[in-house]
Amino acid sequence: MALNIDWMNEAKKRKDDLVRDVQALVCIPSVRDDQQAQPGAPFGPKVAEALEHMLRRGREEGFRVKNVDGFAGHIEMGMGRNLSACSAISTSCRLGRLDDGSVCR
């Protein structure tokens, strides 16, 4: 069964919540820290926190999520041929803080 979802309309209905979610994500100072790297947090604790934030939000919205040892994450819906996955949530793509943090003040 195909899902026919008007994603633009859904985003517009949830605009305020989406903005709050993005603000919360960019307030995590997710700068790579190799000196504090450890299993499950290969890029340091703040990058792991940003990844877990996104996975937690996906889980709260009812999606299946998977943390790939702190290197990447998957947020999925559907099954089989109808599987839609957002696996672009990768810490190598720089999840999190992109500015001077002014949105966090």
C-alpha positions as CSV (number, residue, x, y, z in Angstrom):
1,M,0.0,0.0,0.0
2,A,1.5,3.3,-1.1
3,L,1.5,6.3,1.2
4,N,0.2,9.4,-0.4
5,I,1.3,12.1,2.0
6,D,1.4,15.8,1.2
7,W,4.7,16.5,3.0
8,M,4.7,20.2,2.3
9,N,1.2,20.5,4.0
10,E,2.3,18.3,6.9
11,A,5.4,20.5,7.4
12,K,3.4,23.7,7.3
13,K,1.0,22.3,10.0
14,R,4.0,21.5,12.2
15,K,6.1,24.5,11.4
16,D,6.4,25.8,15.0
17,D,7.3,22.3,16.3
18,L,9.9,21.8,13.5
19,V,11.5,25.1,14.2
20,R,11.8,24.2,17.9
21,D,13.3,20.8,17.1
22,V,15.9,22.4,14.8
23,Q,16.7,25.0,17.4
24,A,17.2,22.3,20.1
25,L,19.5,20.4,17.7
26,V,21.7,23.3,16.8
27,C,22.1,24.3,20.5
28,I,24.0,21.1,21.1
29,P,27.7,22.0,20.6
30,S,28.3,19.0,18.4
31,V,32.0,19.7,17.6
32,R,34.1,16.6,16.9
33,D,36.3,15.8,19.8
34,D,38.7,12.9,19.0
35,Q,40.3,13.1,22.5
36,Q,37.0,12.1,24.1
37,A,36.0,9.5,21.5
38,Q,34.9,6.2,22.8
39,P,32.9,3.2,21.6
40,G,29.4,4.4,20.7
41,A,30.7,8.0,20.5
42,P,33.5,7.8,17.9
43,F,33.4,11.6,17.3
44,G,33.1,12.6,20.9
45,P,30.3,13.0,23.4
46,K,28.6,16.1,22.0
47,V,28.3,14.6,18.5
48,A,26.8,11.5,20.0
49,E,24.4,13.7,21.9
50,A,23.2,15.4,18.7
51,L,22.8,12.0,17.0
52,E,20.8,10.6,19.9
53,H,18.7,13.8,20.0
54,M,17.6,13.1,16.4
55,L,17.0,9.4,17.0
56,R,15.0,10.2,20.1
57,R,12.8,12.6,18.2
58,G,12.2,9.9,15.5
59,R,11.3,7.4,18.2
60,E,8.9,9.9,19.8
61,E,7.2,10.3,16.5
62,G,6.7,6.6,16.2
63,F,9.4,5.7,13.7
64,R,11.8,2.8,14.0
65,V,15.3,4.1,14.7
66,K,18.8,2.6,14.8
67,N,22.1,4.0,16.0
68,V,25.0,2.5,14.0
69,D,27.6,2.6,16.7
70,G,27.6,6.4,16.8
71,F,28.7,6.7,13.2
72,A,25.3,7.2,11.8
73,G,21.6,6.7,12.5
74,H,18.5,5.5,10.7
75,I,14.9,6.7,11.1
76,E,12.5,4.4,9.2
77,M,8.9,4.0,8.4
78,G,7.1,1.3,6.4
79,M,8.4,-2.2,5.6
80,G,9.7,-4.1,2.6
81,R,9.1,-2.3,-0.7
82,N,7.3,0.5,1.2
83,L,10.3,1.2,3.4
84,S,11.2,4.9,3.7
85,A,14.4,5.5,5.6
86,C,16.3,8.6,6.4
87,S,19.8,7.3,6.8
88,A,21.4,10.6,5.9
89,I,21.5,11.2,9.6
90,S,25.2,10.7,9.7
91,T,27.6,12.3,12.1
92,S,30.0,12.6,9.2
93,C,27.6,15.1,7.7
94,R,28.0,17.4,10.7
95,L,24.8,17.1,12.7
96,G,24.1,20.0,14.9
97,R,25.6,23.4,15.5
98,L,26.4,25.5,12.5
99,D,26.5,29.0,13.8
100,D,27.8,31.0,16.7
101,G,25.1,29.7,19.0
102,S,23.1,32.9,19.1
103,V,19.9,30.9,18.6
104,C,20.7,29.2,21.9
105,R,20.9,32.3,24.0
